[in-house]
Amino acid sequence: MAKNIPLSELADEVEKALAEYSQDVADGIKTEVKQVAKEAVQTLKATSPKKTGEYAGGWKVKTEYEADDDIRVRVYNSKKPQLTHLLENGHAKQNGGRVEGHPHIATVERQISEKLEERVKVVAKG
């Protein structure tokens, strides 16, 4: 048997339920963003060019900003940040010629973006 609830109370209950759902989704997405960023670091460490291993081992993740419904993370190379662009895109040699790039960052970015999109869809569906 259905309860007779005044319209004002029904609106409050619906609003409360939507707020809870919204926060649950936001929390789930923040968790997935952190997890995917860690996976990006692991993949970059494995696929980065390795001459001495210092560059490949320098990948880290940092949470730049986090609020109730927002998160921003940065994946960066802490040991050799000046090499990321040169290794990714190639560069000119000192005495002429070019060094070919080794596109390792863009590849991981595409993979991680697709993975995050799929995980966010799962979180949003509940």
Backbone atoms as SQL, in Angstrom:
CREATE TABLE atoms (id INTEGER PRIMARY KEY, chain TEXT, resi INTEGER, resn TEXT, atom TEXT, x REAL, y REAL, z REAL);
INSERT INTO atoms VALUES
  (1, 'A', 1, 'MET', 'N', 0.837, -1.170, 0.000),
  (2, 'A', 1, 'MET', 'CA', 0.000, 0.000, 0.000),
  (3, 'A', 1, 'MET', 'C', 0.886, 1.238, 0.000),
  (4, 'A', 2, 'ALA', 'N', 0.614, 2.172, -0.861),
  (5, 'A', 2, 'ALA', 'CA', 1.415, 3.391, -0.992),
  (6, 'A', 2, 'ALA', 'C', 1.064, 4.372, 0.108),
  (7, 'A', 3, 'LYS', 'N', 2.099, 5.031, 0.622),
  (8, 'A', 3, 'LYS', 'CA', 1.898, 6.058, 1.636),
  (9, 'A', 3, 'LYS', 'C', 1.514, 7.361, 0.966),
  (10, 'A', 4, 'ASN', 'N', 0.661, 8.099, 1.619),
  (11, 'A', 4, 'ASN', 'CA', 0.341, 9.443, 1.141),
  (12, 'A', 4, 'ASN', 'C', 1.323, 10.414, 1.770),
  (13, 'A', 5, 'ILE', 'N', 2.253, 10.901, 0.959),
  (14, 'A', 5, 'ILE', 'CA', 3.275, 11.837, 1.425),
  (15, 'A', 5, 'ILE', 'C', 2.959, 13.196, 0.831),
  (16, 'A', 6, 'PRO', 'N', 2.995, 14.224, 1.649),
  (17, 'A', 6, 'PRO', 'CA', 2.778, 15.568, 1.109),
  (18, 'A', 6, 'PRO', 'C', 3.834, 15.873, 0.044),
  (19, 'A', 7, 'LEU', 'N', 3.452, 16.637, -0.947),
  (20, 'A', 7, 'LEU', 'CA', 4.315, 16.959, -2.078),
  (21, 'A', 7, 'LEU', 'C', 5.614, 17.629, -1.637),
  (22, 'A', 8, 'SER', 'N', 5.551, 18.498, -0.653),
  (23, 'A', 8, 'SER', 'CA', 6.756, 19.188, -0.193),
  (24, 'A', 8, 'SER', 'C', 7.756, 18.198, 0.410),
  (25, 'A', 9, 'GLU', 'N', 7.262, 17.209, 1.153),
  (26, 'A', 9, 'GLU', 'CA', 8.150, 16.196, 1.731),
  (27, 'A', 9, 'GLU', 'C', 8.720, 15.293, 0.648),
  (28, 'A', 10, 'LEU', 'N', 7.914, 14.972, -0.356),
  (29, 'A', 10, 'LEU', 'CA', 8.376, 14.142, -1.459),
  (30, 'A', 10, 'LEU', 'C', 9.517, 14.833, -2.200),
  (31, 'A', 11, 'ALA', 'N', 9.370, 16.116, -2.453),
  (32, 'A', 11, 'ALA', 'CA', 10.416, 16.872, -3.135),
  (33, 'A', 11, 'ALA', 'C', 11.700, 16.871, -2.312),
  (34, 'A', 12, 'ASP', 'N', 11.572, 17.018, -0.995),
  (35, 'A', 12, 'ASP', 'CA', 12.749, 16.994, -0.128),
  (36, 'A', 12, 'ASP', 'C', 13.433, 15.630, -0.160),
  (37, 'A', 13, 'GLU', 'N', 12.627, 14.562, -0.136),
  (38, 'A', 13, 'GLU', 'CA', 13.185, 13.218, -0.173),
  (39, 'A', 13, 'GLU', 'C', 13.887, 12.926, -1.492),
  (40, 'A', 14, 'VAL', 'N', 13.288, 13.360, -2.593),
  (41, 'A', 14, 'VAL', 'CA', 13.905, 13.168, -3.907),
  (42, 'A', 14, 'VAL', 'C', 15.220, 13.948, -3.989),
  (43, 'A', 15, 'GLU', 'N', 15.204, 15.164, -3.500),
  (44, 'A', 15, 'GLU', 'CA', 16.411, 15.996, -3.512),
  (45, 'A', 15, 'GLU', 'C', 17.521, 15.353, -2.670),
  (46, 'A', 16, 'LYS', 'N', 17.165, 14.812, -1.528),
  (47, 'A', 16, 'LYS', 'CA', 18.130, 14.155, -0.648),
  (48, 'A', 16, 'LYS', 'C', 18.713, 12.911, -1.324),
  (49, 'A', 17, 'ALA', 'N', 17.854, 12.125, -1.951),
  (50, 'A', 17, 'ALA', 'CA', 18.309, 10.913, -2.638),
  (51, 'A', 17, 'ALA', 'C', 19.240, 11.254, -3.796),
  (52, 'A', 18, 'LEU', 'N', 18.924, 12.296, -4.552),
  (53, 'A', 18, 'LEU', 'CA', 19.778, 12.706, -5.663),
  (54, 'A', 18, 'LEU', 'C', 21.125, 13.232, -5.178),
  (55, 'A', 19, 'ALA', 'N', 21.130, 13.941, -4.075),
  (56, 'A', 19, 'ALA', 'CA', 22.379, 14.453, -3.512),
  (57, 'A', 19, 'ALA', 'C', 23.272, 13.295, -3.058),
  (58, 'A', 20, 'GLU', 'N', 22.676, 12.289, -2.427),
  (59, 'A', 20, 'GLU', 'CA', 23.442, 11.117, -1.997),
  (60, 'A', 20, 'GLU', 'C', 24.010, 10.374, -3.200),
  (61, 'A', 21, 'TYR', 'N', 23.191, 10.200, -4.237),
  (62, 'A', 21, 'TYR', 'CA', 23.638, 9.525, -5.454),
  (63, 'A', 21, 'TYR', 'C', 24.771, 10.314, -6.096),
  (64, 'A', 22, 'SER', 'N', 24.602, 11.614, -6.174),
  (65, 'A', 22, 'SER', 'CA', 25.616, 12.474, -6.781),
  (66, 'A', 22, 'SER', 'C', 26.942, 12.363, -6.040),
  (67, 'A', 23, 'GLN', 'N', 26.904, 12.359, -4.722),
  (68, 'A', 23, 'GLN', 'CA', 28.135, 12.252, -3.933),
  (69, 'A', 23, 'GLN', 'C', 28.760, 10.870, -4.077),
  (70, 'A', 24, 'ASP', 'N', 27.922, 9.834, -4.129),
  (71, 'A', 24, 'ASP', 'CA', 28.440, 8.480, -4.333),
  (72, 'A', 24, 'ASP', 'C', 29.154, 8.367, -5.677),
  (73, 'A', 25, 'VAL', 'N', 28.572, 8.948, -6.717),
  (74, 'A', 25, 'VAL', 'CA', 29.187, 8.930, -8.043),
  (75, 'A', 25, 'VAL', 'C', 30.496, 9.718, -8.025),
  (76, 'A', 26, 'ALA', 'N', 30.490, 10.893, -7.409),
  (77, 'A', 26, 'ALA', 'CA', 31.702, 11.716, -7.333),
  (78, 'A', 26, 'ALA', 'C', 32.810, 10.970, -6.598),
  (79, 'A', 27, 'ASP', 'N', 32.481, 10.332, -5.488),
  (80, 'A', 27, 'ASP', 'CA', 33.477, 9.571, -4.736),
  (81, 'A', 27, 'ASP', 'C', 34.018, 8.405, -5.560),
  (82, 'A', 28, 'GLY', 'N', 33.132, 7.731, -6.267),
  (83, 'A', 28, 'GLY', 'CA', 33.554, 6.617, -7.116),
  (84, 'A', 28, 'GLY', 'C', 34.461, 7.068, -8.248),
  (85, 'A', 29, 'ILE', 'N', 34.137, 8.190, -8.850),
  (86, 'A', 29, 'ILE', 'CA', 34.956, 8.712, -9.943),
  (87, 'A', 29, 'ILE', 'C', 36.322, 9.140, -9.420),
  (88, 'A', 30, 'LYS', 'N', 36.356, 9.779, -8.260),
  (89, 'A', 30, 'LYS', 'CA', 37.643, 10.191, -7.685),
  (90, 'A', 30, 'LYS', 'C', 38.525, 8.969, -7.415),
  (91, 'A', 31, 'THR', 'N', 37.930, 7.907, -6.916),
  (92, 'A', 31, 'THR', 'CA', 38.682, 6.676, -6.666),
  (93, 'A', 31, 'THR', 'C', 39.246, 6.115, -7.968),
  (94, 'A', 32, 'GLU', 'N', 38.422, 6.098, -9.004),
  (95, 'A', 32, 'GLU', 'CA', 38.865, 5.577, -10.303),
  (96, 'A', 32, 'GLU', 'C', 39.966, 6.446, -10.909),
  (97, 'A', 33, 'VAL', 'N', 39.858, 7.759, -10.777),
  (98, 'A', 33, 'VAL', 'CA', 40.883, 8.660, -11.307),
  (99, 'A', 33, 'VAL', 'C', 42.225, 8.371, -10.639),
  (100, 'A', 34, 'LYS', 'N', 42.214, 8.221, -9.325),
  (101, 'A', 34, 'LYS', 'CA', 43.458, 7.917, -8.602),
  (102, 'A', 34, 'LYS', 'C', 44.033, 6.576, -9.049),
  (103, 'A', 35, 'GLN', 'N', 43.181, 5.576, -9.204),
  (104, 'A', 35, 'GLN', 'CA', 43.636, 4.244, -9.601),
  (105, 'A', 35, 'GLN', 'C', 44.205, 4.259, -11.018),
  (106, 'A', 36, 'VAL', 'N', 43.523, 4.925, -11.931),
  (107, 'A', 36, 'VAL', 'CA', 43.985, 4.977, -13.319),
  (108, 'A', 36, 'VAL', 'C', 45.299, 5.747, -13.414),
  (109, 'A', 37, 'ALA', 'N', 45.457, 6.788, -12.614),
  (110, 'A', 37, 'ALA', 'CA', 46.716, 7.542, -12.608),
  (111, 'A', 37, 'ALA', 'C', 47.867, 6.659, -12.138),
  (112, 'A', 38, 'LYS', 'N', 47.627, 5.834, -11.122),
  (113, 'A', 38, 'LYS', 'CA', 48.668, 4.902, -10.661),
  (114, 'A', 38, 'LYS', 'C', 49.022, 3.905, -11.760),
  (115, 'A', 39, 'GLU', 'N', 48.006, 3.438, -12.483),
  (116, 'A', 39, 'GLU', 'CA', 48.255, 2.517, -13.588),
  (117, 'A', 39, 'GLU', 'C', 49.054, 3.197, -14.695),
  (118, 'A', 40, 'ALA', 'N', 48.791, 4.474, -14.932),
  (119, 'A', 40, 'ALA', 'CA', 49.542, 5.229, -15.942),
  (120, 'A', 40, 'ALA', 'C', 51.010, 5.298, -15.558),
  (121, 'A', 41, 'VAL', 'N', 51.284, 5.545, -14.289),
  (122, 'A', 41, 'VAL', 'CA', 52.670, 5.610, -13.815),
  (123, 'A', 41, 'VAL', 'C', 53.354, 4.263, -14.021),
  (124, 'A', 42, 'GLN', 'N', 52.688, 3.178, -13.679),
  (125, 'A', 42, 'GLN', 'CA', 53.272, 1.840, -13.854),
  (126, 'A', 42, 'GLN', 'C', 53.575, 1.557, -15.326),
  (127, 'A', 43, 'THR', 'N', 52.642, 1.933, -16.194),
  (128, 'A', 43, 'THR', 'CA', 52.834, 1.701, -17.621),
  (129, 'A', 43, 'THR', 'C', 53.966, 2.562, -18.167),
  (130, 'A', 44, 'LEU', 'N', 54.021, 3.828, -17.748),
  (131, 'A', 44, 'LEU', 'CA', 55.100, 4.702, -18.201),
  (132, 'A', 44, 'LEU', 'C', 56.462, 4.207, -17.729),
  (133, 'A', 45, 'LYS', 'N', 56.527, 3.710, -16.514),
  (134, 'A', 45, 'LYS', 'CA', 57.794, 3.162, -16.025),
  (135, 'A', 45, 'LYS', 'C', 58.226, 1.968, -16.873),
  (136, 'A', 46, 'ALA', 'N', 57.275, 1.190, -17.335),
  (137, 'A', 46, 'ALA', 'CA', 57.593, -0.002, -18.125),
  (138, 'A', 46, 'ALA', 'C', 57.918, 0.325, -19.582),
  (139, 'A', 47, 'THR', 'N', 57.295, 1.366, -20.147),
  (140, 'A', 47, 'THR', 'CA', 57.435, 1.632, -21.583),
  (141, 'A', 47, 'THR', 'C', 58.362, 2.796, -21.917),
  (142, 'A', 48, 'SER', 'N', 58.851, 3.516, -20.936),
  (143, 'A', 48, 'SER', 'CA', 59.738, 4.654, -21.197),
  (144, 'A', 48, 'SER', 'C', 61.097, 4.173, -21.684),
  (145, 'A', 49, 'PRO', 'N', 61.765, 5.011, -22.492),
  (146, 'A', 49, 'PRO', 'CA', 63.118, 4.653, -22.924),
  (147, 'A', 49, 'PRO', 'C', 64.037, 4.490, -21.718),
  (148, 'A', 50, 'LYS', 'N', 64.918, 3.493, -21.783),
  (149, 'A', 50, 'LYS', 'CA', 65.803, 3.208, -20.651),
  (150, 'A', 50, 'LYS', 'C', 67.248, 3.201, -21.121),
  (151, 'A', 51, 'LYS', 'N', 67.955, 4.270, -20.825),
  (152, 'A', 51, 'LYS', 'CA', 69.397, 4.282, -21.065),
  (153, 'A', 51, 'LYS', 'C', 70.086, 3.954, -19.744),
  (154, 'A', 52, 'THR', 'N', 69.785, 4.754, -18.734),
  (155, 'A', 52, 'THR', 'CA', 70.310, 4.484, -17.390),
  (156, 'A', 52, 'THR', 'C', 69.193, 4.009, -16.460),
  (157, 'A', 53, 'GLY', 'N', 67.943, 4.212, -16.860),
  (158, 'A', 53, 'GLY', 'CA', 66.810, 3.818, -16.030),
  (159, 'A', 53, 'GLY', 'C', 66.311, 4.934, -15.130),
  (160, 'A', 54, 'GLU', 'N', 67.067, 6.023, -15.032),
  (161, 'A', 54, 'GLU', 'CA', 66.666, 7.121, -14.159),
  (162, 'A', 54, 'GLU', 'C', 65.399, 7.808, -14.674),
  (163, 'A', 55, 'TYR', 'N', 65.332, 8.042, -15.989),
  (164, 'A', 55, 'TYR', 'CA', 64.152, 8.677, -16.579),
  (165, 'A', 55, 'TYR', 'C', 62.920, 7.796, -16.381),
  (166, 'A', 56, 'ALA', 'N', 63.041, 6.533, -16.722),
  (167, 'A', 56, 'ALA', 'CA', 61.897, 5.618, -16.620),
  (168, 'A', 56, 'ALA', 'C', 61.425, 5.463, -15.188),
  (169, 'A', 57, 'GLY', 'N', 62.339, 5.519, -14.241),
  (170, 'A', 57, 'GLY', 'CA', 61.969, 5.355, -12.837),
  (171, 'A', 57, 'GLY', 'C', 61.444, 6.613, -12.182),
  (172, 'A', 58, 'GLY', 'N', 61.452, 7.717, -12.912),
  (173, 'A', 58, 'GLY', 'CA', 61.071, 8.994, -12.323),
  (174, 'A', 58, 'GLY', 'C', 59.604, 9.344, -12.391),
  (175, 'A', 59, 'TRP', 'N', 58.760, 8.485, -12.941),
  (176, 'A', 59, 'TRP', 'CA', 57.332, 8.803, -13.083),
  (177, 'A', 59, 'TRP', 'C', 56.628, 8.736, -11.743),
  (178, 'A', 60, 'LYS', 'N', 55.834, 9.752, -11.469),
  (179, 'A', 60, 'LYS', 'CA', 55.080, 9.843, -10.213),
  (180, 'A', 60, 'LYS', 'C', 53.703, 10.421, -10.495),
  (181, 'A', 61, 'VAL', 'N', 52.801, 10.271, -9.519),
  (182, 'A', 61, 'VAL', 'CA', 51.472, 10.861, -9.596),
  (183, 'A', 61, 'VAL', 'C', 51.281, 11.730, -8.363),
  (184, 'A', 62, 'LYS', 'N', 50.634, 12.858, -8.562),
  (185, 'A', 62, 'LYS', 'CA', 50.393, 13.799, -7.465),
  (186, 'A', 62, 'LYS', 'C', 48.967, 14.323, -7.585),
  (187, 'A', 63, 'THR', 'N', 48.258, 14.343, -6.466),
  (188, 'A', 63, 'THR', 'CA', 46.927, 14.941, -6.450),
  (189, 'A', 63, 'THR', 'C', 47.107, 16.444, -6.289),
  (190, 'A', 64, 'GLU', 'N', 46.772, 17.183, -7.329),
  (191, 'A', 64, 'GLU', 'CA', 46.942, 18.638, -7.334),
  (192, 'A', 64, 'GLU', 'C', 45.827, 19.341, -6.555),
  (193, 'A', 65, 'TYR', 'N', 44.603, 18.801, -6.678),
  (194, 'A', 65, 'TYR', 'CA', 43.444, 19.447, -6.068),
  (195, 'A', 65, 'TYR', 'C', 42.380, 18.385, -5.838),
  (196, 'A', 66, 'GLU', 'N', 41.729, 18.462, -4.689),
  (197, 'A', 66, 'GLU', 'CA', 40.624, 17.546, -4.424),
  (198, 'A', 66, 'GLU', 'C', 39.582, 18.250, -3.578),
  (199, 'A', 67, 'ALA', 'N', 38.347, 18.205, -4.036),
  (200, 'A', 67, 'ALA', 'CA', 37.204, 18.753, -3.305),
  (201, 'A', 67, 'ALA', 'C', 36.154, 17.649, -3.213),
  (202, 'A', 68, 'ASP', 'N', 34.989, 17.968, -2.675),
  (203, 'A', 68, 'ASP', 'CA', 33.931, 16.962, -2.534),
  (204, 'A', 68, 'ASP', 'C', 33.534, 16.337, -3.867),
  (205, 'A', 69, 'ASP', 'N', 33.507, 17.145, -4.918),
  (206, 'A', 69, 'ASP', 'CA', 33.020, 16.656, -6.203),
  (207, 'A', 69, 'ASP', 'C', 34.003, 16.879, -7.345),
  (208, 'A', 70, 'ASP', 'N', 35.288, 17.063, -7.037),
  (209, 'A', 70, 'ASP', 'CA', 36.264, 17.372, -8.071),
  (210, 'A', 70, 'ASP', 'C', 37.628, 16.838, -7.656),
  (211, 'A', 71, 'ILE', 'N', 38.407, 16.411, -8.644),
  (212, 'A', 71, 'ILE', 'CA', 39.777, 15.972, -8.374),
  (213, 'A', 71, 'ILE', 'C', 40.621, 16.256, -9.607),
  (214, 'A', 72, 'ARG', 'N', 41.859, 16.639, -9.360),
  (215, 'A', 72, 'ARG', 'CA', 42.821, 16.855, -10.440),
  (216, 'A', 72, 'ARG', 'C', 44.131, 16.203, -10.034),
  (217, 'A', 73, 'VAL', 'N', 44.602, 15.287, -10.869),
  (218, 'A', 73, 'VAL', 'CA', 45.870, 14.614, -10.592),
  (219, 'A', 73, 'VAL', 'C', 46.839, 14.922, -11.721),
  (220, 'A', 74, 'ARG', 'N', 48.119, 14.859, -11.385),
  (221, 'A', 74, 'ARG', 'CA', 49.173, 15.113, -12.368),
  (222, 'A', 74, 'ARG', 'C', 50.103, 13.911, -12.390),
  (223, 'A', 75, 'VAL', 'N', 50.359, 13.409, -13.581),
  (224, 'A', 75, 'VAL', 'CA', 51.362, 12.376, -13.781),
  (225, 'A', 75, 'VAL', 'C', 52.564, 13.095, -14.376),
  (226, 'A', 76, 'TYR', 'N', 53.717, 12.949, -13.735),
  (227, 'A', 76, 'TYR', 'CA', 54.889, 13.720, -14.156),
  (228, 'A', 76, 'TYR', 'C', 56.165, 12.925, -13.896),
  (229, 'A', 77, 'ASN', 'N', 57.245, 13.381, -14.515),
  (230, 'A', 77, 'ASN', 'CA', 58.547, 12.769, -14.299),
  (231, 'A', 77, 'ASN', 'C', 59.334, 13.667, -13.362),
  (232, 'A', 78, 'SER', 'N', 59.627, 13.162, -12.179),
  (233, 'A', 78, 'SER', 'CA', 60.279, 13.976, -11.161),
  (234, 'A', 78, 'SER', 'C', 61.796, 14.028, -11.324),
  (235, 'A', 79, 'LYS', 'N', 62.385, 13.029, -11.957),
  (236, 'A', 79, 'LYS', 'CA', 63.846, 12.966, -12.039),
  (237, 'A', 79, 'LYS', 'C', 64.407, 13.646, -13.278),
  (238, 'A', 80, 'LYS', 'N', 63.760, 13.516, -14.405),
  (239, 'A', 80, 'LYS', 'CA', 64.239, 14.089, -15.659),
  (240, 'A', 80, 'LYS', 'C', 63.099, 14.745, -16.438),
  (241, 'A', 81, 'PRO', 'N', 62.441, 15.756, -15.859),
  (242, 'A', 81, 'PRO', 'CA', 61.284, 16.350, -16.546),
  (243, 'A', 81, 'PRO', 'C', 61.642, 17.024, -17.863),
  (244, 'A', 82, 'GLN', 'N', 62.883, 17.475, -18.008),
  (245, 'A', 82, 'GLN', 'CA', 63.293, 18.157, -19.226),
  (246, 'A', 82, 'GLN', 'C', 63.376, 17.205, -20.418),
  (247, 'A', 83, 'LEU', 'N', 63.424, 15.906, -20.159),
  (248, 'A', 83, 'LEU', 'CA', 63.548, 14.934, -21.243),
  (249, 'A', 83, 'LEU', 'C', 62.216, 14.494, -21.832),
  (250, 'A', 84, 'THR', 'N', 61.124, 14.744, -21.150),
  (251, 'A', 84, 'THR', 'CA', 59.841, 14.201, -21.616),
  (252, 'A', 84, 'THR', 'C', 59.524, 14.650, -23.037),
  (253, 'A', 85, 'HIS', 'N', 59.634, 15.931, -23.312),
  (254, 'A', 85, 'HIS', 'CA', 59.314, 16.451, -24.647),
  (255, 'A', 85, 'HIS', 'C', 60.330, 15.951, -25.680),
  (256, 'A', 86, 'LEU', 'N', 61.611, 15.970, -25.325),
  (257, 'A', 86, 'LEU', 'CA', 62.644, 15.555, -26.263),
  (258, 'A', 86, 'LEU', 'C', 62.515, 14.080, -26.637),
  (259, 'A', 87, 'LEU', 'N', 62.279, 13.234, -25.662),
  (260, 'A', 87, 'LEU', 'CA', 62.154, 11.809, -25.946),
  (261, 'A', 87, 'LEU', 'C', 60.847, 11.478, -26.653),
  (262, 'A', 88, 'GLU', 'N', 59.790, 12.174, -26.317),
  (263, 'A', 88, 'GLU', 'CA', 58.486, 11.921, -26.930),
  (264, 'A', 88, 'GLU', 'C', 58.467, 12.343, -28.399),
  (265, 'A', 89, 'ASN', 'N', 59.028, 13.502, -28.700),
  (266, 'A', 89, 'ASN', 'CA', 58.906, 14.100, -30.033),
  (267, 'A', 89, 'ASN', 'C', 60.176, 14.082, -30.867),
  (268, 'A', 90, 'GLY', 'N', 61.294, 13.692, -30.296),
  (269, 'A', 90, 'GLY', 'CA', 62.556, 13.742, -31.019),
  (270, 'A', 90, 'GLY', 'C', 63.160, 15.135, -30.912),
  (271, 'A', 91, 'HIS', 'N', 64.400, 15.265, -31.384),
  (272, 'A', 91, 'HIS', 'CA', 65.068, 16.568, -31.301),
  (273, 'A', 91, 'HIS', 'C', 66.237, 16.610, -32.272),
  (274, 'A', 92, 'ALA', 'N', 66.729, 17.837, -32.520),
  (275, 'A', 92, 'ALA', 'CA', 67.884, 18.030, -33.389),
  (276, 'A', 92, 'ALA', 'C', 69.158, 17.659, -32.647),
  (277, 'A', 93, 'LYS', 'N', 70.120, 17.113, -33.374),
  (278, 'A', 93, 'LYS', 'CA', 71.427, 16.804, -32.791),
  (279, 'A', 93, 'LYS', 'C', 72.304, 18.047, -32.843),
  (280, 'A', 94, 'GLN', 'N', 73.295, 18.076, -32.008),
  (281, 'A', 94, 'GLN', 'CA', 74.183, 19.228, -31.917),
  (282, 'A', 94, 'GLN', 'C', 74.941, 19.461, -33.222),
  (283, 'A', 95, 'ASN', 'N', 75.413, 18.427, -33.881),
  (284, 'A', 95, 'ASN', 'CA', 76.195, 18.555, -35.102),
  (285, 'A', 95, 'ASN', 'C', 75.393, 18.231, -36.358),
  (286, 'A', 96, 'GLY', 'N', 74.099, 18.432, -36.301),
  (287, 'A', 96, 'GLY', 'CA', 73.238, 18.187, -37.455),
  (288, 'A', 96, 'GLY', 'C', 72.534, 16.842, -37.357),
  (289, 'A', 97, 'GLY', 'N', 71.433, 16.758, -38.058),
  (290, 'A', 97, 'GLY', 'CA', 70.644, 15.537, -38.037),
  (291, 'A', 97, 'GLY', 'C', 69.566, 15.587, -36.954),
  (292, 'A', 98, 'ARG', 'N', 68.856, 14.510, -36.837),
  (293, 'A', 98, 'ARG', 'CA', 67.768, 14.439, -35.858),
  (294, 'A', 98, 'ARG', 'C', 67.775, 13.118, -35.125),
  (295, 'A', 99, 'VAL', 'N', 67.277, 13.158, -33.922),
  (296, 'A', 99, 'VAL', 'CA', 67.026, 11.957, -33.148),
  (297, 'A', 99, 'VAL', 'C', 65.528, 11.707, -33.225),
  (298, 'A', 100, 'GLU', 'N', 65.150, 10.511, -33.640),
  (299, 'A', 100, 'GLU', 'CA', 63.727, 10.181, -33.741),
  (300, 'A', 100, 'GLU', 'C', 63.084, 10.140, -32.350),
  (301, 'A', 101, 'GLY', 'N', 61.830, 10.516, -32.293),
  (302, 'A', 101, 'GLY', 'CA', 61.092, 10.468, -31.035),
  (303, 'A', 101, 'GLY', 'C', 60.669, 9.048, -30.687),
  (304, 'A', 102, 'HIS', 'N', 60.400, 8.849, -29.431),
  (305, 'A', 102, 'HIS', 'CA', 59.908, 7.561, -28.931),
  (306, 'A', 102, 'HIS', 'C', 58.581, 7.851, -28.235),
  (307, 'A', 103, 'PRO', 'N', 57.472, 7.845, -28.999),
  (308, 'A', 103, 'PRO', 'CA', 56.177, 8.243, -28.421),
  (309, 'A', 103, 'PRO', 'C', 55.670, 7.250, -27.380),
  (310, 'A', 104, 'HIS', 'N', 55.981, 7.510, -26.141),
  (311, 'A', 104, 'HIS', 'CA', 55.563, 6.635, -25.051),
  (312, 'A', 104, 'HIS', 'C', 54.504, 7.305, -24.170),
  (313, 'A', 105, 'ILE', 'N', 54.500, 8.607, -24.093),
  (314, 'A', 105, 'ILE', 'CA', 53.536, 9.325, -23.242),
  (315, 'A', 105, 'ILE', 'C', 52.164, 9.377, -23.908),
  (316, 'A', 106, 'ALA', 'N', 52.130, 9.734, -25.183),
  (317, 'A', 106, 'ALA', 'CA', 50.848, 9.851, -25.899),
  (318, 'A', 106, 'ALA', 'C', 50.119, 8.515, -25.958),
  (319, 'A', 107, 'THR', 'N', 50.867, 7.450, -26.129),
  (320, 'A', 107, 'THR', 'CA', 50.273, 6.109, -26.186),
  (321, 'A', 107, 'THR', 'C', 49.591, 5.771, -24.867),
  (322, 'A', 108, 'VAL', 'N', 50.294, 6.014, -23.781),
  (323, 'A', 108, 'VAL', 'CA', 49.742, 5.727, -22.454),
  (324, 'A', 108, 'VAL', 'C', 48.552, 6.640, -22.179),
  (325, 'A', 109, 'GLU', 'N', 48.645, 7.894, -22.585),
  (326, 'A', 109, 'GLU', 'CA', 47.536, 8.839, -22.369),
  (327, 'A', 109, 'GLU', 'C', 46.255, 8.347, -23.048),
  (328, 'A', 110, 'ARG', 'N', 46.375, 7.876, -24.287),
  (329, 'A', 110, 'ARG', 'CA', 45.198, 7.356, -25.002),
  (330, 'A', 110, 'ARG', 'C', 44.615, 6.131, -24.289),
  (331, 'A', 111, 'GLN', 'N', 45.482, 5.205, -23.897),
  (332, 'A', 111, 'GLN', 'CA', 45.020, 3.994, -23.222),
  (333, 'A', 111, 'GLN', 'C', 44.313, 4.329, -21.905),
  (334, 'A', 112, 'ILE', 'N', 44.910, 5.201, -21.141),
  (335, 'A', 112, 'ILE', 'CA', 44.373, 5.561, -19.834),
  (336, 'A', 112, 'ILE', 'C', 43.063, 6.339, -19.975),
  (337, 'A', 113, 'SER', 'N', 42.983, 7.206, -20.978),
  (338, 'A', 113, 'SER', 'CA', 41.744, 7.957, -21.200),
  (339, 'A', 113, 'SER', 'C', 40.582, 7.015, -21.494),
  (340, 'A', 114, 'GLU', 'N', 40.830, 6.039, -22.347),
  (341, 'A', 114, 'GLU', 'CA', 39.782, 5.069, -22.678),
  (342, 'A', 114, 'GLU', 'C', 39.394, 4.235, -21.456),
  (343, 'A', 115, 'LYS', 'N', 40.393, 3.829, -20.695),
  (344, 'A', 115, 'LYS', 'CA', 40.141, 3.023, -19.506),
  (345, 'A', 115, 'LYS', 'C', 39.327, 3.816, -18.483),
  (346, 'A', 116, 'LEU', 'N', 39.691, 5.090, -18.271),
  (347, 'A', 116, 'LEU', 'CA', 38.965, 5.928, -17.316),
  (348, 'A', 116, 'LEU', 'C', 37.531, 6.162, -17.772),
  (349, 'A', 117, 'GLU', 'N', 37.344, 6.383, -19.063),
  (350, 'A', 117, 'GLU', 'CA', 35.992, 6.592, -19.584),
  (351, 'A', 117, 'GLU', 'C', 35.100, 5.380, -19.304),
  (352, 'A', 118, 'GLU', 'N', 35.622, 4.187, -19.533),
  (353, 'A', 118, 'GLU', 'CA', 34.844, 2.973, -19.269),
  (354, 'A', 118, 'GLU', 'C', 34.526, 2.821, -17.781),
  (355, 'A', 119, 'ARG', 'N', 35.511, 3.093, -16.940),
  (356, 'A', 119, 'ARG', 'CA', 35.290, 2.951, -15.494),
  (357, 'A', 119, 'ARG', 'C', 34.302, 3.982, -14.965),
  (358, 'A', 120, 'VAL', 'N', 34.337, 5.187, -15.515),
  (359, 'A', 120, 'VAL', 'CA', 33.381, 6.224, -15.081),
  (360, 'A', 120, 'VAL', 'C', 31.966, 5.825, -15.484),
  (361, 'A', 121, 'LYS', 'N', 31.808, 5.229, -16.644),
  (362, 'A', 121, 'LYS', 'CA', 30.483, 4.759, -17.068),
  (363, 'A', 121, 'LYS', 'C', 29.942, 3.724, -16.087),
  (364, 'A', 122, 'VAL', 'N', 30.799, 2.825, -15.652),
  (365, 'A', 122, 'VAL', 'CA', 30.387, 1.785, -14.700),
  (366, 'A', 122, 'VAL', 'C', 29.975, 2.422, -13.366),
  (367, 'A', 123, 'VAL', 'N', 30.777, 3.393, -12.902),
  (368, 'A', 123, 'VAL', 'CA', 30.470, 4.058, -11.627),
  (369, 'A', 123, 'VAL', 'C', 29.146, 4.816, -11.727),
  (370, 'A', 124, 'ALA', 'N', 28.924, 5.503, -12.834),
  (371, 'A', 124, 'ALA', 'CA', 27.707, 6.302, -12.987),
  (372, 'A', 124, 'ALA', 'C', 26.455, 5.431, -13.063),
  (373, 'A', 125, 'LYS', 'N', 26.588, 4.245, -13.649),
  (374, 'A', 125, 'LYS', 'CA', 25.445, 3.342, -13.744),
  (375, 'A', 125, 'LYS', 'C', 25.085, 2.748, -12.390),
  (376, 'A', 126, 'GLY', 'N', 26.085, 2.696, -11.505),
  (377, 'A', 126, 'GLY', 'CA', 25.821, 2.183, -10.155),
  (378, 'A', 126, 'GLY', 'C', 26.049, 0.761, -10.091);
